Amino acid sequence: MTEVNIHFDKLIERKDTDCLKYDFAARRGMPEGVLPLWVADMDFMTSKKILDAVEARVRHGIFGYTESREKYFDAVAGWMERRHGWEVQRNWLVKTPGVVFALAMAVKAYSRIGDAVLIQQPVYYPFTEVIEDNDRRVVSNDLVLLEDGKYHIDLEDFERKIVENRIPLFLLCSPHNPVGRVWTKEELIGMGDICQKHNVVVVSDEIHEDFVFGDRKHLVFANLKKEFADLSITCTSPAKTFNLAGLQVSNIFIPNGKLRGQFRKQVAAAGYSQLNAIGLTACEAAYCYGDEWYEAMMEYIAGNIDFMREYIQAELPMLKLIEPEGTYLIWVDFRELGLSEAELEKLIVKKANLWLDSGAIFGKTGAGFERFNVACPRSILKQAMEQLKTAIGNRYNQF
């Protein structure tokens, strides 16, 4: 049976659905009517196969405490094996209501109050929040943007930061949000060997694992060496891939029994046990039946990236798009405009009427950049680019 709802150009009204992306602009200090390309969910309806499974579950009419059975694990494991070449074991799996929740539990499990935790800025801002909100200290091995237009890892600085700060825990973002890198085998092994040498636990956020473009390939960190599996926590979820973030289901794999026990203890201490019933149903259906929708979605996203790249090159050459190897989040360099953070915010929000994620929230190295979510109908992306072009064209008379 083929999908019948693969129409990614279709505009679906999300306003008045309690949608964070569209309905909370004023509460978050933005003007009403601003065009949002910020938070990382899609403006696409999910797979009909998932909808059918969820509708059948809803028609049952009882939403009591729910656990997953063998077929749930088989669905998750099957996706990981056929898409990423990783054979996972049943006892490795710990389910959580989200990857950020898992990051927070890991911070509690593998570090103590006052410890330093390593990240690589500019990076997804909840990394910083879960560290600081749990009374730990952020240390960054800043990524380096070189003349090839790509961000790179300074491994000497990486090891130095670990040693000097007695780092017990490293939060890895792979693929990297927001800079779009899909780390190579050499890069991952370089970091992994250093972490093994210094007994650093690695929490690998791989929620964007299914968004890789061209001839690149996502490599599961824990699958590169047995030693890496023994020191790592791998965070996965269908949330980004199938636009299921609101259903709050993530699958966390922890091969090391001791680390798994420490993690489970923190989840229990937080008072959490079973996931929500609809999330479990959606996840199982996604990984069993979602391949066709996923392939079509990836083709459409790739087309959006091509459109945005070509538009910037032709119409906004003062901007620099950092070529995305992965994710549907596009990192754009605005520094050539020579604006302060306040001026750039005014340009984006007040003049272009866009709601983006300001680069500054990803760490000090993100200042002067903006993150665009291109998981939307192309007409929306085109509208955003045209609004930006008009704002920048008028900007020279206003700053």
C-alpha positions as CSV (number, residue, x, y, z in Angstrom):
1,M,0.0,0.0,0.0
2,T,1.3,3.4,-0.9
3,E,1.0,6.7,1.0
4,V,-1.8,9.0,0.0
5,N,-0.8,12.1,1.9
6,I,2.6,12.9,0.6
7,H,1.9,16.5,-0.4
8,F,4.6,18.6,1.3
9,D,3.7,21.7,-0.7
10,K,0.3,21.7,1.0
11,L,-0.2,24.6,3.5
12,I,-1.7,23.3,6.7
13,E,-3.1,25.8,9.1
14,R,-1.4,25.4,12.4
15,K,-2.7,28.6,14.1
16,D,-5.2,28.1,16.9
17,T,-3.9,24.5,17.5
18,D,-1.9,25.5,20.6
19,C,1.1,25.3,18.4
20,L,4.3,26.6,20.0
21,K,5.7,27.6,16.6
22,Y,2.6,29.7,15.6
23,D,0.5,30.5,18.6
24,F,2.9,31.8,21.2
25,A,4.7,34.7,19.4
26,A,3.3,37.5,21.7
27,R,4.0,35.5,24.8
28,R,7.6,35.1,23.7
29,G,8.1,38.7,22.9
30,M,7.5,38.5,19.1
31,P,5.0,40.5,17.1
32,E,1.7,38.8,16.1
33,G,1.8,37.6,12.5
34,V,5.6,37.0,12.5
35,L,6.6,34.2,10.1
36,P,8.2,31.5,12.2
37,L,11.1,29.4,11.0
38,W,12.5,28.7,14.5
39,V,11.6,25.7,16.6
40,A,12.6,22.4,15.1
41,D,9.4,20.8,14.1
42,M,7.9,20.4,10.6
43,D,5.0,22.0,9.0
44,F,4.2,18.7,7.3
45,M,1.5,16.2,8.2
46,T,3.1,13.0,9.3
47,S,2.7,9.7,7.5
48,K,-0.8,8.3,6.9
49,K,0.4,5.0,8.3
50,I,1.2,6.6,11.6
51,L,-2.2,8.5,11.6
52,D,-4.0,5.2,10.9
53,A,-2.3,3.5,13.8
54,V,-3.0,6.5,16.2
55,E,-6.6,6.7,15.1
56,A,-7.1,3.0,15.7
57,R,-5.6,3.5,19.2
58,V,-7.8,6.5,19.9
59,R,-11.0,4.6,18.8
60,H,-10.3,2.0,21.5
61,G,-11.1,4.8,23.9
62,I,-9.1,3.8,27.0
63,F,-5.8,5.6,27.7
64,G,-4.6,3.9,30.8
65,Y,-1.0,3.2,31.9
66,T,0.7,1.7,28.9
67,E,4.0,-0.2,28.3
68,S,5.7,-1.4,25.2
69,R,5.9,-5.1,24.1
70,E,8.2,-7.1,21.9
71,K,6.9,-5.6,18.7
72,Y,7.8,-2.1,19.8
73,F,11.4,-3.0,20.4
74,D,11.5,-4.9,17.1
75,A,10.3,-1.8,15.3
76,V,12.9,0.4,16.9
77,A,15.7,-2.1,16.5
78,G,14.7,-2.8,12.9
79,W,15.0,0.9,12.0
80,M,18.4,1.3,13.7
81,E,19.7,-1.8,11.8
82,R,18.5,-1.1,8.3
83,R,19.0,2.7,8.4
84,H,22.2,2.9,10.5
85,G,23.8,-0.6,10.6
86,W,23.6,-0.9,14.4
87,E,22.3,-4.0,16.1
88,V,20.9,-3.0,19.5
89,Q,19.9,-5.3,22.3
90,R,16.7,-5.2,24.2
91,N,18.2,-4.7,27.6
92,W,20.0,-1.6,26.4
93,L,16.8,0.4,25.9
94,V,15.5,3.0,28.3
95,K,12.5,5.0,27.1
96,T,12.2,8.7,28.0
97,P,9.7,11.5,27.1
98,G,12.3,13.3,25.2
99,V,16.0,13.6,24.4
100,V,16.4,16.8,26.4
101,F,14.9,15.0,29.4
102,A,17.5,12.2,28.8
103,L,20.3,14.8,28.7
104,A,19.3,16.2,32.1
105,M,19.1,12.7,33.6
106,A,22.6,12.0,32.2
107,V,24.0,15.1,33.8
108,K,22.6,14.0,37.1
109,A,23.7,10.4,36.7
110,Y,27.3,11.0,35.6
111,S,28.4,14.2,37.2
112,R,28.2,15.9,40.5
113,I,27.1,19.4,41.5
114,G,30.0,21.7,40.7
115,D,31.5,19.5,38.0
116,A,32.3,20.7,34.6
117,V,30.5,19.2,31.6
118,L,32.0,19.5,28.1
119,I,30.0,20.6,25.0
120,Q,30.9,22.0,21.6
121,Q,29.5,25.5,20.9
122,P,27.7,26.8,19.0
123,V,25.4,24.0,20.0
124,Y,21.7,23.3,20.7
125,Y,21.0,25.6,23.6
126,P,19.3,23.1,25.9
127,F,22.8,21.5,26.3
128,T,23.8,24.5,28.2
129,E,20.6,24.8,30.1
130,V,20.5,21.2,31.4
131,I,24.1,21.6,32.7
132,E,23.6,25.0,34.4
133,D,20.1,24.3,35.7
134,N,21.6,21.2,37.5
135,D,24.3,23.3,39.1
136,R,27.1,22.1,36.9
137,R,29.6,24.2,34.9
138,V,29.7,24.5,31.1
139,V,33.1,24.1,29.4
140,S,33.1,24.4,25.6
141,N,35.5,22.9,23.1
142,D,34.4,25.5,20.5
143,L,34.0,24.3,17.0
144,V,36.2,26.2,14.5
145,L,34.9,27.6,11.2
146,L,37.6,27.4,8.7
147,E,38.0,28.9,5.2
148,D,36.5,25.8,3.6
149,G,33.2,26.9,5.1
150,K,33.0,24.0,7.4
151,Y,33.2,23.7,11.2
152,H,36.0,21.5,12.6
153,I,37.0,20.0,15.9
154,D,40.1,21.2,17.7
155,L,41.2,17.8,19.2
156,E,44.1,19.3,21.1
157,D,41.8,21.8,22.8
158,F,39.2,19.0,23.3
159,E,41.7,16.9,25.3
160,R,43.2,20.0,27.1
161,K,39.7,21.0,28.3
162,I,39.0,17.5,29.6
163,V,42.2,17.3,31.5
164,E,42.3,20.9,32.9
165,N,38.6,20.7,34.0
166,R,38.5,17.1,35.1
167,I,35.6,16.5,32.8
168,P,33.5,13.4,33.7
169,L,30.9,13.9,31.0
170,F,30.8,15.1,27.3
171,L,27.5,15.9,25.5
172,L,28.1,15.1,21.8
173,C,25.7,16.5,19.1
174,S,25.7,14.2,16.1
175,P,24.7,15.3,13.5
176,H,25.4,18.7,14.9
177,N,22.7,21.2,15.5
178,P,23.0,24.0,14.4
179,V,26.1,23.9,12.2
180,G,24.9,20.9,10.2
181,R,28.1,18.8,10.4
182,V,27.8,15.0,10.0
183,W,30.9,13.9,11.8
184,T,33.4,11.6,10.0
185,K,34.6,8.3,11.4
186,E,38.0,9.9,12.0
187,E,36.5,12.8,14.0
188,L,34.3,10.5,16.1
189,I,37.1,8.1,16.8
190,G,39.4,11.0,17.7
191,M,37.0,12.3,20.3
192,G,36.1,8.8,21.5
193,D,39.7,7.7,22.0
194,I,40.3,10.8,24.1
195,C,37.2,10.2,26.2
196,Q,38.2,6.6,26.7
197,K,41.7,7.6,27.8
198,H,40.3,10.0,30.4
199,N,37.3,8.0,31.5
200,V,34.8,10.5,30.2
201,V,31.2,9.3,29.7
202,V,29.8,10.3,26.3
203,V,26.1,11.2,25.8
204,S,25.5,11.2,22.1
205,D,22.4,13.1,21.0
206,E,21.6,11.5,17.6
207,I,18.1,12.8,17.2
208,H,18.9,14.1,13.8
209,E,20.5,10.8,12.6
210,D,18.0,10.3,9.8
211,F,18.7,13.7,8.2
212,V,21.9,13.2,6.2
213,F,22.4,14.5,2.6
214,G,24.5,13.6,-0.4
215,D,27.0,10.7,-0.1
216,R,27.5,11.3,3.7
217,K,26.5,8.7,6.3
218,H,25.6,9.1,9.9
219,L,27.8,6.9,12.1
220,V,26.5,5.8,15.5
221,F,29.2,6.7,17.9
222,A,28.6,3.6,20.1
223,N,28.9,1.4,17.0
224,L,32.4,2.4,16.1
225,K,34.3,0.5,18.8
226,K,33.2,-1.8,21.7
227,E,35.1,0.5,24.0
228,F,32.8,3.4,22.9
229,A,29.7,1.4,23.5
230,D,30.9,0.8,27.0
231,L,31.2,4.5,27.8
232,S,28.2,5.9,25.8
233,I,24.6,6.8,26.0
234,T,22.9,7.1,22.6
235,C,19.8,9.3,22.4
236,T,17.4,8.6,19.5
237,S,13.8,9.5,18.7
238,P,11.3,9.5,15.9
239,A,10.3,13.1,16.9
240,K,12.3,14.9,14.2
241,T,12.1,12.3,11.5
242,F,8.4,11.9,11.6
243,N,7.3,15.2,13.1
244,L,6.1,13.6,16.4
245,A,7.7,15.9,19.0
246,G,4.5,16.6,20.8
247,L,4.0,12.9,21.5
248,Q,7.1,12.8,23.6
249,V,8.8,9.5,23.0
250,S,12.6,8.8,22.8
251,N,14.7,5.7,22.8
252,I,17.9,5.8,24.8
253,F,20.4,3.0,24.3
254,I,22.9,2.2,27.1
255,P,25.0,-1.0,26.6
256,N,27.0,-0.7,29.8
257,G,24.9,-2.1,32.6
258,K,26.4,0.1,35.3
259,L,25.8,3.3,33.3
260,R,22.3,2.1,32.5
261,G,21.6,1.5,36.2
262,Q,22.8,5.0,37.1
263,F,20.6,6.5,34.4
264,R,17.5,4.5,35.3
265,K,17.9,5.6,38.9
266,Q,17.7,9.2,38.0
267,V,14.7,8.7,35.8
268,A,13.0,6.9,38.7
269,A,14.0,9.8,41.0
270,A,12.3,12.2,38.7
271,G,9.1,10.2,39.2
272,Y,8.8,9.0,35.6
273,S,7.8,5.6,34.5
274,Q,5.6,4.8,31.4
275,L,5.5,6.9,28.3
276,N,2.2,8.1,26.9
277,A,0.2,5.6,25.0
278,I,-0.2,7.5,21.8
279,G,3.5,8.2,21.6
280,L,4.3,4.5,21.8
281,T,1.8,3.7,19.1
282,A,3.2,6.4,16.8
283,C,6.8,5.4,17.3
284,E,6.1,1.8,16.5
285,A,4.1,2.6,13.4
286,A,6.7,5.1,12.2
287,Y,9.6,2.6,12.4
288,C,7.5,-0.2,10.9
289,Y,5.7,1.6,8.1
290,G,7.2,5.0,7.7
291,D,9.9,4.4,5.1
292,E,8.0,5.7,2.1
293,W,6.9,8.9,3.7
294,Y,10.4,9.4,5.1
295,E,12.1,9.0,1.7
296,A,9.7,11.5,0.1
297,M,10.2,13.9,3.0
298,M,14.0,13.8,2.6
299,E,13.7,14.5,-1.1
300,Y,11.6,17.5,-0.4
301,I,13.8,18.9,2.4
302,A,16.8,18.5,0.1
303,G,15.0,20.6,-2.5
304,N,14.3,23.3,0.1
305,I,18.0,23.4,0.9
306,D,18.8,23.7,-2.7
307,F,16.3,26.5,-3.1
308,M,17.6,28.4,-0.1
309,R,21.2,28.0,-1.2
310,E,20.5,29.3,-4.7
311,Y,18.4,32.2,-3.4
312,I,21.1,33.4,-1.1
313,Q,23.8,33.1,-3.8
314,A,21.7,35.1,-6.3
315,E,19.8,37.6,-4.2
316,L,21.6,37.8,-0.8
317,P,25.3,37.3,-1.5
318,M,26.3,39.3,1.6
319,L,25.1,36.3,3.6
320,K,26.9,32.9,3.8
321,L,25.0,29.7,4.1
322,I,27.0,27.1,6.0
323,E,26.5,24.0,3.8
324,P,24.4,21.5,5.8
325,E,25.6,17.9,5.7
326,G,22.7,16.9,8.0
327,T,19.6,18.2,9.8
328,Y,16.9,20.4,8.3
329,L,18.3,23.4,10.3
330,I,20.3,25.9,8.2
331,W,23.0,28.0,9.8
332,V,23.5,31.3,8.0
333,D,26.3,33.9,8.6
334,F,25.1,37.5,8.7
335,R,28.3,39.0,10.0
336,E,29.2,40.8,6.8
337,L,26.3,43.1,7.5
338,G,28.3,44.5,10.4
339,L,25.4,44.7,12.8
340,S,25.3,44.4,16.5
341,E,23.2,41.7,18.1
342,A,20.5,44.2,18.8
343,E,20.6,45.6,15.3
344,L,20.5,42.1,13.8
345,E,17.5,41.2,15.9
346,K,15.7,44.3,14.8
347,L,16.5,43.5,11.2
348,I,15.2,39.9,11.4
349,V,12.1,40.5,13.6
350,K,11.0,44.1,13.0
351,K,12.0,44.6,9.4
352,A,11.9,41.1,7.9
353,N,9.0,40.0,10.2
354,L,10.7,36.6,10.7
355,W,11.0,34.5,13.9
356,L,14.3,32.7,13.7
357,D,16.7,31.3,16.3
358,S,19.4,33.9,16.9
359,G,22.8,32.4,16.8
360,A,23.8,34.0,20.1
361,I,21.6,31.6,22.0
362,F,23.8,28.7,20.9
363,G,26.8,30.2,22.6
364,K,29.1,33.2,22.1
365,T,30.6,31.7,19.0
366,G,27.1,31.8,17.4
367,A,26.9,35.6,17.5
368,G,26.2,37.0,14.1
369,F,24.5,33.9,12.8
370,E,20.8,32.8,12.5
371,R,19.3,29.4,12.3
372,F,16.5,28.7,9.8
373,N,14.1,25.7,9.9
374,V,13.4,24.7,6.3
375,A,11.0,21.9,7.1
376,C,8.1,23.8,5.6
377,P,6.3,24.2,2.3
378,R,8.5,25.8,-0.3
379,S,6.1,28.7,-0.6
380,I,6.7,29.6,3.0
381,L,10.5,29.4,2.6
382,K,10.2,31.6,-0.5
383,Q,8.2,34.1,1.4
384,A,10.7,34.2,4.2
385,M,13.6,34.7,1.8
386,E,11.7,37.5,0.0
387,Q,10.9,39.3,3.3
388,L,14.6,39.0,4.3
389,K,15.7,40.3,0.9
390,T,13.4,43.4,1.3
391,A,14.6,44.0,4.8
392,I,18.3,43.8,3.9
393,G,17.7,45.9,0.8
394,N,16.2,48.7,3.0
395,R,18.6,48.2,5.8
396,Y,21.4,50.5,4.6
397,N,19.1,53.5,5.0
398,Q,18.0,52.6,8.5
399,F,21.2,51.5,10.5
